[in-house]
Amino acid sequence: MATAEQGIEPGHGVVLVRGGAAASARWVRRGLVAVRVVQLAGWTGVYLAEDRALSAAPYDVGLEILAARRVPTRHRPAIGLFVIDGCAVVTVQARGWRLEQRWIVWEPGKGVRRTPELPALPAGLIVDVAGARTRTSAAEVTAHFANTDGQPIDVLVGLIRLLGLPGEELLLGETDESHERIDPSPRSIAAFDALVAEEAAHRAETGS
């Protein structure tokens, strides 16, 4: 994770959620980073309006905050596509009462990385959540990620096209200031920073 001294790379990222843009605006206002929301074909696109979140460092990297953000039931399924730390990162949060975010991390020259701390994302789940069963197969998505050539953004754009998803222009940074900007509520920022400070104090007391 980048520190304030290191600076923050803008990167690329978009989250596609179900539901209308207006309803999504109410959800993202409870987050930590300013975003823009736009209605797309069958989805709502959510992308960064600012690279830096308003929470205290080191939890202020906008893309990391957006990638890890949990999506409420009524806005799932959700698919996130990001370039983070030089890797292509895809996240899925499926429909249903149980919230579990699954991940694929693809590194240039190496392909899919093992990430034991993050629940793995099966290719079939990507296809199902995207509603792309009539367009492509899990085997094709697996083959897509098996290729170790190219850059992370190319892998993500290729996946969007393979699945027939909207939002390619948002992922590429072709954003529009006419898209509604949603800033996080000060209350959400204060609550998160207080929780982080409390946990840090507890670790200091226990030596953990």
mmCIF file of the C-alpha atoms, coordinates in Angstrom:
data_MODEL
# 
_entry.id   MODEL 
# 
loop_
_atom_site.group_PDB 
_atom_site.id 
_atom_site.type_symbol 
_atom_site.label_atom_id 
_atom_site.label_alt_id 
_atom_site.label_comp_id 
_atom_site.label_asym_id 
_atom_site.label_entity_id 
_atom_site.label_seq_id 
_atom_site.pdbx_PDB_ins_code 
_atom_site.Cartn_x 
_atom_site.Cartn_y 
_atom_site.Cartn_z 
_atom_site.occupancy 
_atom_site.B_iso_or_equiv 
_atom_site.pdbx_formal_charge 
_atom_site.auth_seq_id 
_atom_site.auth_comp_id 
_atom_site.auth_asym_id 
_atom_site.auth_atom_id 
_atom_site.pdbx_PDB_model_num 
ATOM 1   C CA . MET A 1 1   ? 0.000   0.000   0.000   1.00 0.00 ? 1   MET A CA 1 
ATOM 2   C CA . ALA A 1 2   ? 1.351   3.410   -0.906  1.00 0.00 ? 2   ALA A CA 1 
ATOM 3   C CA . THR A 1 3   ? 2.173   5.917   1.808   1.00 0.00 ? 3   THR A CA 1 
ATOM 4   C CA . ALA A 1 4   ? 1.622   9.652   1.676   1.00 0.00 ? 4   ALA A CA 1 
ATOM 5   C CA . GLU A 1 5   ? 5.377   10.104  1.170   1.00 0.00 ? 5   GLU A CA 1 
ATOM 6   C CA . GLN A 1 6   ? 5.439   7.675   -1.748  1.00 0.00 ? 6   GLN A CA 1 
ATOM 7   C CA . GLY A 1 7   ? 2.460   9.251   -3.437  1.00 0.00 ? 7   GLY A CA 1 
ATOM 8   C CA . ILE A 1 8   ? -0.469  7.494   -5.039  1.00 0.00 ? 8   ILE A CA 1 
ATOM 9   C CA . GLU A 1 9   ? -0.563  6.190   -8.583  1.00 0.00 ? 9   GLU A CA 1 
ATOM 10  C CA . PRO A 1 10  ? -3.913  7.073   -10.172 1.00 0.00 ? 10  PRO A CA 1 
ATOM 11  C CA . GLY A 1 11  ? -4.240  3.683   -11.868 1.00 0.00 ? 11  GLY A CA 1 
ATOM 12  C CA . HIS A 1 12  ? -7.452  2.418   -13.436 1.00 0.00 ? 12  HIS A CA 1 
ATOM 13  C CA . GLY A 1 13  ? -10.595 1.036   -11.889 1.00 0.00 ? 13  GLY A CA 1 
ATOM 14  C CA . VAL A 1 14  ? -14.352 0.675   -12.157 1.00 0.00 ? 14  VAL A CA 1 
ATOM 15  C CA . VAL A 1 15  ? -17.007 -1.216  -10.217 1.00 0.00 ? 15  VAL A CA 1 
ATOM 16  C CA . LEU A 1 16  ? -20.140 -2.398  -11.993 1.00 0.00 ? 16  LEU A CA 1 
ATOM 17  C CA . VAL A 1 17  ? -23.148 -2.840  -9.694  1.00 0.00 ? 17  VAL A CA 1 
ATOM 18  C CA . ARG A 1 18  ? -26.797 -3.654  -10.228 1.00 0.00 ? 18  ARG A CA 1 
ATOM 19  C CA . GLY A 1 19  ? -29.495 -1.110  -9.520  1.00 0.00 ? 19  GLY A CA 1 
ATOM 20  C CA . GLY A 1 20  ? -29.986 2.465   -10.620 1.00 0.00 ? 20  GLY A CA 1 
ATOM 21  C CA . ALA A 1 21  ? -27.429 5.211   -10.339 1.00 0.00 ? 21  ALA A CA 1 
ATOM 22  C CA . ALA A 1 22  ? -29.542 7.157   -7.832  1.00 0.00 ? 22  ALA A CA 1 
ATOM 23  C CA . ALA A 1 23  ? -29.717 4.206   -5.427  1.00 0.00 ? 23  ALA A CA 1 
ATOM 24  C CA . SER A 1 24  ? -25.981 3.609   -5.865  1.00 0.00 ? 24  SER A CA 1 
ATOM 25  C CA . ALA A 1 25  ? -25.321 7.223   -4.936  1.00 0.00 ? 25  ALA A CA 1 
ATOM 26  C CA . ARG A 1 26  ? -26.840 6.662   -1.505  1.00 0.00 ? 26  ARG A CA 1 
ATOM 27  C CA . TRP A 1 27  ? -24.619 3.613   -0.964  1.00 0.00 ? 27  TRP A CA 1 
ATOM 28  C CA . VAL A 1 28  ? -21.317 5.169   -2.085  1.00 0.00 ? 28  VAL A CA 1 
ATOM 29  C CA . ARG A 1 29  ? -21.901 8.241   0.094   1.00 0.00 ? 29  ARG A CA 1 
ATOM 30  C CA . ARG A 1 30  ? -21.257 5.965   3.056   1.00 0.00 ? 30  ARG A CA 1 
ATOM 31  C CA . GLY A 1 31  ? -17.763 5.187   1.731   1.00 0.00 ? 31  GLY A CA 1 
ATOM 32  C CA . LEU A 1 32  ? -14.356 6.826   2.116   1.00 0.00 ? 32  LEU A CA 1 
ATOM 33  C CA . VAL A 1 33  ? -13.528 8.169   -1.334  1.00 0.00 ? 33  VAL A CA 1 
ATOM 34  C CA . ALA A 1 34  ? -15.183 10.539  -3.817  1.00 0.00 ? 34  ALA A CA 1 
ATOM 35  C CA . VAL A 1 35  ? -16.574 8.727   -6.861  1.00 0.00 ? 35  VAL A CA 1 
ATOM 36  C CA . ARG A 1 36  ? -18.698 9.351   -9.915  1.00 0.00 ? 36  ARG A CA 1 
ATOM 37  C CA . VAL A 1 37  ? -21.657 7.167   -10.837 1.00 0.00 ? 37  VAL A CA 1 
ATOM 38  C CA . VAL A 1 38  ? -23.175 6.658   -14.270 1.00 0.00 ? 38  VAL A CA 1 
ATOM 39  C CA . GLN A 1 39  ? -26.028 4.546   -15.582 1.00 0.00 ? 39  GLN A CA 1 
ATOM 40  C CA . LEU A 1 40  ? -24.827 1.928   -18.089 1.00 0.00 ? 40  LEU A CA 1 
ATOM 41  C CA . ALA A 1 41  ? -26.600 -0.819  -20.019 1.00 0.00 ? 41  ALA A CA 1 
ATOM 42  C CA . GLY A 1 42  ? -27.894 -3.121  -17.272 1.00 0.00 ? 42  GLY A CA 1 
ATOM 43  C CA . TRP A 1 43  ? -25.385 -1.848  -14.711 1.00 0.00 ? 43  TRP A CA 1 
ATOM 44  C CA . THR A 1 44  ? -24.280 1.255   -12.819 1.00 0.00 ? 44  THR A CA 1 
ATOM 45  C CA . GLY A 1 45  ? -20.629 2.209   -13.172 1.00 0.00 ? 45  GLY A CA 1 
ATOM 46  C CA . VAL A 1 46  ? -18.794 3.561   -10.134 1.00 0.00 ? 46  VAL A CA 1 
ATOM 47  C CA . TYR A 1 47  ? -15.331 5.060   -10.575 1.00 0.00 ? 47  TYR A CA 1 
ATOM 48  C CA . LEU A 1 48  ? -12.996 7.401   -8.716  1.00 0.00 ? 48  LEU A CA 1 
ATOM 49  C CA . ALA A 1 49  ? -13.470 11.155  -8.809  1.00 0.00 ? 49  ALA A CA 1 
ATOM 50  C CA . GLU A 1 50  ? -10.324 11.595  -6.680  1.00 0.00 ? 50  GLU A CA 1 
ATOM 51  C CA . ASP A 1 51  ? -7.271  9.325   -6.444  1.00 0.00 ? 51  ASP A CA 1 
ATOM 52  C CA . ARG A 1 52  ? -6.923  9.778   -2.696  1.00 0.00 ? 52  ARG A CA 1 
ATOM 53  C CA . ALA A 1 53  ? -9.527  8.744   -0.147  1.00 0.00 ? 53  ALA A CA 1 
ATOM 54  C CA . LEU A 1 54  ? -10.398 11.111  2.702   1.00 0.00 ? 54  LEU A CA 1 
ATOM 55  C CA . SER A 1 55  ? -9.540  8.594   5.419   1.00 0.00 ? 55  SER A CA 1 
ATOM 56  C CA . ALA A 1 56  ? -6.228  8.884   7.246   1.00 0.00 ? 56  ALA A CA 1 
ATOM 57  C CA . ALA A 1 57  ? -3.061  7.353   5.783   1.00 0.00 ? 57  ALA A CA 1 
ATOM 58  C CA . PRO A 1 58  ? -2.183  4.627   5.083   1.00 0.00 ? 58  PRO A CA 1 
ATOM 59  C CA . TYR A 1 59  ? -5.841  3.834   4.334   1.00 0.00 ? 59  TYR A CA 1 
ATOM 60  C CA . ASP A 1 60  ? -6.180  6.597   1.775   1.00 0.00 ? 60  ASP A CA 1 
ATOM 61  C CA . VAL A 1 61  ? -5.383  4.893   -1.541  1.00 0.00 ? 61  VAL A CA 1 
ATOM 62  C CA . GLY A 1 62  ? -8.569  5.404   -3.522  1.00 0.00 ? 62  GLY A CA 1 
ATOM 63  C CA . LEU A 1 63  ? -8.326  2.346   -5.785  1.00 0.00 ? 63  LEU A CA 1 
ATOM 64  C CA . GLU A 1 64  ? -7.607  0.016   -2.884  1.00 0.00 ? 64  GLU A CA 1 
ATOM 65  C CA . ILE A 1 65  ? -10.524 1.444   -0.934  1.00 0.00 ? 65  ILE A CA 1 
ATOM 66  C CA . LEU A 1 66  ? -12.880 1.076   -3.900  1.00 0.00 ? 66  LEU A CA 1 
ATOM 67  C CA . ALA A 1 67  ? -11.665 -2.451  -4.667  1.00 0.00 ? 67  ALA A CA 1 
ATOM 68  C CA . ALA A 1 68  ? -12.243 -3.634  -1.103  1.00 0.00 ? 68  ALA A CA 1 
ATOM 69  C CA . ARG A 1 69  ? -15.620 -1.903  -0.657  1.00 0.00 ? 69  ARG A CA 1 
ATOM 70  C CA . ARG A 1 70  ? -18.400 -4.308  0.162   1.00 0.00 ? 70  ARG A CA 1 
ATOM 71  C CA . VAL A 1 71  ? -21.545 -3.987  -1.912  1.00 0.00 ? 71  VAL A CA 1 
ATOM 72  C CA . PRO A 1 72  ? -25.010 -4.225  -0.275  1.00 0.00 ? 72  PRO A CA 1 
ATOM 73  C CA . THR A 1 73  ? -27.316 -7.076  -1.259  1.00 0.00 ? 73  THR A CA 1 
ATOM 74  C CA . ARG A 1 74  ? -29.644 -4.930  -3.362  1.00 0.00 ? 74  ARG A CA 1 
ATOM 75  C CA . HIS A 1 75  ? -26.721 -3.763  -5.540  1.00 0.00 ? 75  HIS A CA 1 
ATOM 76  C CA . ARG A 1 76  ? -25.249 -7.212  -6.161  1.00 0.00 ? 76  ARG A CA 1 
ATOM 77  C CA . PRO A 1 77  ? -23.960 -8.927  -8.151  1.00 0.00 ? 77  PRO A CA 1 
ATOM 78  C CA . ALA A 1 78  ? -21.027 -6.587  -8.548  1.00 0.00 ? 78  ALA A CA 1 
ATOM 79  C CA . ILE A 1 79  ? -17.867 -6.828  -10.631 1.00 0.00 ? 79  ILE A CA 1 
ATOM 80  C CA . GLY A 1 80  ? -14.746 -4.732  -9.999  1.00 0.00 ? 80  GLY A CA 1 
ATOM 81  C CA . LEU A 1 81  ? -11.861 -4.289  -12.436 1.00 0.00 ? 81  LEU A CA 1 
ATOM 82  C CA . PHE A 1 82  ? -8.681  -2.537  -11.314 1.00 0.00 ? 82  PHE A CA 1 
ATOM 83  C CA . VAL A 1 83  ? -5.013  -1.994  -12.032 1.00 0.00 ? 83  VAL A CA 1 
ATOM 84  C CA . ILE A 1 84  ? -3.329  -2.025  -8.615  1.00 0.00 ? 84  ILE A CA 1 
ATOM 85  C CA . ASP A 1 85  ? 0.408   -2.294  -7.920  1.00 0.00 ? 85  ASP A CA 1 
ATOM 86  C CA . GLY A 1 86  ? 1.081   -3.271  -11.521 1.00 0.00 ? 86  GLY A CA 1 
ATOM 87  C CA . CYS A 1 87  ? -1.426  -6.136  -11.503 1.00 0.00 ? 87  CYS A CA 1 
ATOM 88  C CA . ALA A 1 88  ? -4.854  -6.682  -13.026 1.00 0.00 ? 88  ALA A CA 1 
ATOM 89  C CA . VAL A 1 89  ? -7.330  -7.270  -10.219 1.00 0.00 ? 89  VAL A CA 1 
ATOM 90  C CA . VAL A 1 90  ? -10.871 -8.572  -10.712 1.00 0.00 ? 90  VAL A CA 1 
ATOM 91  C CA . THR A 1 91  ? -13.353 -8.843  -7.861  1.00 0.00 ? 91  THR A CA 1 
ATOM 92  C CA . VAL A 1 92  ? -16.821 -10.373 -7.754  1.00 0.00 ? 92  VAL A CA 1 
ATOM 93  C CA . GLN A 1 93  ? -19.521 -10.113 -5.117  1.00 0.00 ? 93  GLN A CA 1 
ATOM 94  C CA . ALA A 1 94  ? -22.336 -12.479 -6.051  1.00 0.00 ? 94  ALA A CA 1 
ATOM 95  C CA . ARG A 1 95  ? -26.046 -12.100 -5.410  1.00 0.00 ? 95  ARG A CA 1 
ATOM 96  C CA . GLY A 1 96  ? -27.438 -13.614 -2.218  1.00 0.00 ? 96  GLY A CA 1 
ATOM 97  C CA . TRP A 1 97  ? -27.634 -13.014 1.506   1.00 0.00 ? 97  TRP A CA 1 
ATOM 98  C CA . ARG A 1 98  ? -24.075 -14.198 2.147   1.00 0.00 ? 98  ARG A CA 1 
ATOM 99  C CA . LEU A 1 99  ? -21.506 -11.553 1.275   1.00 0.00 ? 99  LEU A CA 1 
ATOM 100 C CA . GLU A 1 100 ? -18.178 -12.946 0.099   1.00 0.00 ? 100 GLU A CA 1 
ATOM 101 C CA . GLN A 1 101 ? -15.858 -11.025 -2.140  1.00 0.00 ? 101 GLN A CA 1 
ATOM 102 C CA . ARG A 1 102 ? -13.731 -13.177 -4.455  1.00 0.00 ? 102 ARG A CA 1 
ATOM 103 C CA . TRP A 1 103 ? -10.560 -12.103 -6.259  1.00 0.00 ? 103 TRP A CA 1 
ATOM 104 C CA . ILE A 1 104 ? -8.305  -12.791 -9.230  1.00 0.00 ? 104 ILE A CA 1 
ATOM 105 C CA . VAL A 1 105 ? -4.901  -11.093 -9.292  1.00 0.00 ? 105 VAL A CA 1 
ATOM 106 C CA . TRP A 1 106 ? -2.991  -11.306 -12.578 1.00 0.00 ? 106 TRP A CA 1 
ATOM 107 C CA . GLU A 1 107 ? 0.671   -10.264 -12.833 1.00 0.00 ? 107 GLU A CA 1 
ATOM 108 C CA . PRO A 1 108 ? 2.487   -9.551  -16.140 1.00 0.00 ? 108 PRO A CA 1 
ATOM 109 C CA . GLY A 1 109 ? 4.860   -12.332 -17.081 1.00 0.00 ? 109 GLY A CA 1 
ATOM 110 C CA . LYS A 1 110 ? 3.482   -14.636 -14.370 1.00 0.00 ? 110 LYS A CA 1 
ATOM 111 C CA . GLY A 1 111 ? -0.257  -14.865 -14.867 1.00 0.00 ? 111 GLY A CA 1 
ATOM 112 C CA . VAL A 1 112 ? -2.683  -15.499 -12.023 1.00 0.00 ? 112 VAL A CA 1 
ATOM 113 C CA . ARG A 1 113 ? -1.018  -15.152 -8.623  1.00 0.00 ? 113 ARG A CA 1 
ATOM 114 C CA . ARG A 1 114 ? -1.858  -17.301 -5.634  1.00 0.00 ? 114 ARG A CA 1 
ATOM 115 C CA . THR A 1 115 ? -3.354  -15.059 -2.963  1.00 0.00 ? 115 THR A CA 1 
ATOM 116 C CA . PRO A 1 116 ? -4.130  -17.248 0.075   1.00 0.00 ? 116 PRO A CA 1 
ATOM 117 C CA . GLU A 1 117 ? -5.430  -14.254 2.036   1.00 0.00 ? 117 GLU A CA 1 
ATOM 118 C CA . LEU A 1 118 ? -8.080  -13.519 -0.624  1.00 0.00 ? 118 LEU A CA 1 
ATOM 119 C CA . PRO A 1 119 ? -10.866 -15.966 -1.607  1.00 0.00 ? 119 PRO A CA 1 
ATOM 120 C CA . ALA A 1 120 ? -10.202 -17.208 -5.140  1.00 0.00 ? 120 ALA A CA 1 
ATOM 121 C CA . LEU A 1 121 ? -12.527 -16.212 -7.972  1.00 0.00 ? 121 LEU A CA 1 
ATOM 122 C CA . PRO A 1 122 ? -13.523 -19.133 -10.265 1.00 0.00 ? 122 PRO A CA 1 
ATOM 123 C CA . ALA A 1 123 ? -13.851 -18.348 -13.956 1.00 0.00 ? 123 ALA A CA 1 
ATOM 124 C CA . GLY A 1 124 ? -17.361 -19.800 -13.994 1.00 0.00 ? 124 GLY A CA 1 
ATOM 125 C CA . LEU A 1 125 ? -18.518 -17.347 -11.354 1.00 0.00 ? 125 LEU A CA 1 
ATOM 126 C CA . ILE A 1 126 ? -17.262 -14.425 -13.437 1.00 0.00 ? 126 ILE A CA 1 
ATOM 127 C CA . VAL A 1 127 ? -19.285 -15.655 -16.404 1.00 0.00 ? 127 VAL A CA 1 
ATOM 128 C CA . ASP A 1 128 ? -22.416 -16.227 -14.316 1.00 0.00 ? 128 ASP A CA 1 
ATOM 129 C CA . VAL A 1 129 ? -22.308 -12.857 -12.556 1.00 0.00 ? 129 VAL A CA 1 
ATOM 130 C CA . ALA A 1 130 ? -21.738 -11.087 -15.861 1.00 0.00 ? 130 ALA A CA 1 
ATOM 131 C CA . GLY A 1 131 ? -24.739 -12.903 -17.346 1.00 0.00 ? 131 GLY A CA 1 
ATOM 132 C CA . ALA A 1 132 ? -22.504 -14.028 -20.203 1.00 0.00 ? 132 ALA A CA 1 
ATOM 133 C CA . ARG A 1 133 ? -23.263 -17.779 -20.454 1.00 0.00 ? 133 ARG A CA 1 
ATOM 134 C CA . THR A 1 134 ? -24.656 -17.399 -23.975 1.00 0.00 ? 134 THR A CA 1 
ATOM 135 C CA . ARG A 1 135 ? -21.643 -15.342 -25.042 1.00 0.00 ? 135 ARG A CA 1 
ATOM 136 C CA . THR A 1 136 ? -18.617 -17.106 -23.570 1.00 0.00 ? 136 THR A CA 1 
ATOM 137 C CA . SER A 1 137 ? -17.576 -19.974 -21.311 1.00 0.00 ? 137 SER A CA 1 
ATOM 138 C CA . ALA A 1 138 ? -15.586 -20.511 -18.144 1.00 0.00 ? 138 ALA A CA 1 
ATOM 139 C CA . ALA A 1 139 ? -12.920 -22.257 -20.251 1.00 0.00 ? 139 ALA A CA 1 
ATOM 140 C CA . GLU A 1 140 ? -12.487 -19.148 -22.399 1.00 0.00 ? 140 GLU A CA 1 
ATOM 141 C CA . VAL A 1 141 ? -12.136 -16.920 -19.331 1.00 0.00 ? 141 VAL A CA 1 
ATOM 142 C CA . THR A 1 142 ? -9.595  -19.348 -17.847 1.00 0.00 ? 142 THR A CA 1 
ATOM 143 C CA . ALA A 1 143 ? -7.621  -19.286 -21.102 1.00 0.00 ? 143 ALA A CA 1 
ATOM 144 C CA . HIS A 1 144 ? -7.759  -15.488 -21.100 1.00 0.00 ? 144 HIS A CA 1 
ATOM 145 C CA . PHE A 1 145 ? -6.063  -15.309 -17.712 1.00 0.00 ? 145 PHE A CA 1 
ATOM 146 C CA . ALA A 1 146 ? -3.616  -18.102 -18.596 1.00 0.00 ? 146 ALA A CA 1 
ATOM 147 C CA . ASN A 1 147 ? -1.896  -15.799 -21.087 1.00 0.00 ? 147 ASN A CA 1 
ATOM 148 C CA . THR A 1 148 ? 1.013   -14.124 -19.281 1.00 0.00 ? 148 THR A CA 1 
ATOM 149 C CA . ASP A 1 149 ? 1.738   -11.566 -22.014 1.00 0.00 ? 149 ASP A CA 1 
ATOM 150 C CA . GLY A 1 150 ? 0.540   -7.976  -22.147 1.00 0.00 ? 150 GLY A CA 1 
ATOM 151 C CA . GLN A 1 151 ? -0.230  -5.292  -19.618 1.00 0.00 ? 151 GLN A CA 1 
ATOM 152 C CA . PRO A 1 152 ? -2.808  -5.381  -16.811 1.00 0.00 ? 152 PRO A CA 1 
ATOM 153 C CA . ILE A 1 153 ? -5.100  -2.859  -18.493 1.00 0.00 ? 153 ILE A CA 1 
ATOM 154 C CA . ASP A 1 154 ? -5.106  -4.995  -21.658 1.00 0.00 ? 154 ASP A CA 1 
ATOM 155 C CA . VAL A 1 155 ? -6.144  -8.050  -19.649 1.00 0.00 ? 155 VAL A CA 1 
ATOM 156 C CA . LEU A 1 156 ? -9.036  -6.138  -18.070 1.00 0.00 ? 156 LEU A CA 1 
ATOM 157 C CA . VAL A 1 157 ? -10.231 -4.609  -21.338 1.00 0.00 ? 157 VAL A CA 1 
ATOM 158 C CA . GLY A 1 158 ? -10.043 -8.040  -22.964 1.00 0.00 ? 158 GLY A CA 1 
ATOM 159 C CA . LEU A 1 159 ? -12.167 -9.492  -20.158 1.00 0.00 ? 159 LEU A CA 1 
ATOM 160 C CA . ILE A 1 160 ? -14.792 -6.758  -20.509 1.00 0.00 ? 160 ILE A CA 1 
ATOM 161 C CA . ARG A 1 161 ? -15.051 -7.480  -24.220 1.00 0.00 ? 161 ARG A CA 1 
ATOM 162 C CA . LEU A 1 162 ? -15.120 -11.241 -23.688 1.00 0.00 ? 162 LEU A CA 1 
ATOM 163 C CA . LEU A 1 163 ? -18.007 -10.898 -21.247 1.00 0.00 ? 163 LEU A CA 1 
ATOM 164 C CA . GLY A 1 164 ? -19.840 -8.195  -23.172 1.00 0.00 ? 164 GLY A CA 1 
ATOM 165 C CA . LEU A 1 165 ? -19.831 -5.835  -20.188 1.00 0.00 ? 165 LEU A CA 1 
ATOM 166 C CA . PRO A 1 166 ? -20.173 -2.038  -20.397 1.00 0.00 ? 166 PRO A CA 1 
ATOM 167 C CA . GLY A 1 167 ? -17.758 0.427   -18.805 1.00 0.00 ? 167 GLY A CA 1 
ATOM 168 C CA . GLU A 1 168 ? -14.631 -0.015  -20.920 1.00 0.00 ? 168 GLU A CA 1 
ATOM 169 C CA . GLU A 1 169 ? -14.297 3.749   -21.364 1.00 0.00 ? 169 GLU A CA 1 
ATOM 170 C CA . LEU A 1 170 ? -14.512 4.290   -17.599 1.00 0.00 ? 170 LEU A CA 1 
ATOM 171 C CA . LEU A 1 171 ? -11.813 1.697   -16.987 1.00 0.00 ? 171 LEU A CA 1 
ATOM 172 C CA . LEU A 1 172 ? -9.579  3.417   -19.540 1.00 0.00 ? 172 LEU A CA 1 
ATOM 173 C CA . GLY A 1 173 ? -10.010 6.768   -17.802 1.00 0.00 ? 173 GLY A CA 1 
ATOM 174 C CA . GLU A 1 174 ? -12.292 8.317   -20.428 1.00 0.00 ? 174 GLU A CA 1 
ATOM 175 C CA . THR A 1 175 ? -14.420 9.917   -17.728 1.00 0.00 ? 175 THR A CA 1 
ATOM 176 C CA . ASP A 1 176 ? -17.018 12.659  -17.935 1.00 0.00 ? 176 ASP A CA 1 
ATOM 177 C CA . GLU A 1 177 ? -17.503 15.446  -15.403 1.00 0.00 ? 177 GLU A CA 1 
ATOM 178 C CA . SER A 1 178 ? -21.209 15.407  -16.214 1.00 0.00 ? 178 SER A CA 1 
ATOM 179 C CA . HIS A 1 179 ? -21.431 12.068  -14.369 1.00 0.00 ? 179 HIS A CA 1 
ATOM 180 C CA . GLU A 1 180 ? -22.757 12.634  -10.870 1.00 0.00 ? 180 GLU A CA 1 
ATOM 181 C CA . ARG A 1 181 ? -20.016 13.107  -8.289  1.00 0.00 ? 181 ARG A CA 1 
ATOM 182 C CA . ILE A 1 182 ? -20.648 11.653  -4.843  1.00 0.00 ? 182 ILE A CA 1 
ATOM 183 C CA . ASP A 1 183 ? -18.455 12.728  -1.933  1.00 0.00 ? 183 ASP A CA 1 
ATOM 184 C CA . PRO A 1 184 ? -18.297 10.561  1.180   1.00 0.00 ? 184 PRO A CA 1 
ATOM 185 C CA . SER A 1 185 ? -20.109 11.818  4.244   1.00 0.00 ? 185 SER A CA 1 
ATOM 186 C CA . PRO A 1 186 ? -17.898 13.304  6.993   1.00 0.00 ? 186 PRO A CA 1 
ATOM 187 C CA . ARG A 1 187 ? -19.627 10.945  9.419   1.00 0.00 ? 187 ARG A CA 1 
ATOM 188 C CA . SER A 1 188 ? -18.399 7.876   7.506   1.00 0.00 ? 188 SER A CA 1 
ATOM 189 C CA . ILE A 1 189 ? -14.838 9.202   7.412   1.00 0.00 ? 189 ILE A CA 1 
ATOM 190 C CA . ALA A 1 190 ? -14.829 10.023  11.125  1.00 0.00 ? 190 ALA A CA 1 
ATOM 191 C CA . ALA A 1 191 ? -16.258 6.628   12.084  1.00 0.00 ? 191 ALA A CA 1 
ATOM 192 C CA . PHE A 1 192 ? -13.657 4.749   10.020  1.00 0.00 ? 192 PHE A CA 1 
ATOM 193 C CA . ASP A 1 193 ? -10.722 6.793   11.330  1.00 0.00 ? 193 ASP A CA 1 
ATOM 194 C CA . ALA A 1 194 ? -11.930 6.316   14.908  1.00 0.00 ? 194 ALA A CA 1 
ATOM 195 C CA . LEU A 1 195 ? -12.171 2.546   14.411  1.00 0.00 ? 195 LEU A CA 1 
ATOM 196 C CA . VAL A 1 196 ? -8.656  2.370   12.929  1.00 0.00 ? 196 VAL A CA 1 
ATOM 197 C CA . ALA A 1 197 ? -7.258  4.444   15.815  1.00 0.00 ? 197 ALA A CA 1 
ATOM 198 C CA . GLU A 1 198 ? -9.006  2.221   18.354  1.00 0.00 ? 198 GLU A CA 1 
ATOM 199 C CA . GLU A 1 199 ? -7.610  -0.941  16.784  1.00 0.00 ? 199 GLU A CA 1 
ATOM 200 C CA . ALA A 1 200 ? -4.106  0.559   16.669  1.00 0.00 ? 200 ALA A CA 1 
ATOM 201 C CA . ALA A 1 201 ? -4.334  1.491   20.339  1.00 0.00 ? 201 ALA A CA 1 
ATOM 202 C CA . HIS A 1 202 ? -5.486  -2.031  21.218  1.00 0.00 ? 202 HIS A CA 1 
ATOM 203 C CA . ARG A 1 203 ? -2.552  -3.582  19.323  1.00 0.00 ? 203 ARG A CA 1 
ATOM 204 C CA . ALA A 1 204 ? -0.146  -1.253  21.104  1.00 0.00 ? 204 ALA A CA 1 
ATOM 205 C CA . GLU A 1 205 ? -1.551  -2.249  24.512  1.00 0.00 ? 205 GLU A CA 1 
ATOM 206 C CA . THR A 1 206 ? -1.488  -5.985  23.831  1.00 0.00 ? 206 THR A CA 1 
ATOM 207 C CA . GLY A 1 207 ? 1.691   -6.021  21.801  1.00 0.00 ? 207 GLY A CA 1 
ATOM 208 C CA . SER A 1 208 ? -0.074  -7.895  18.997  1.00 0.00 ? 208 SER A CA 1 
# 
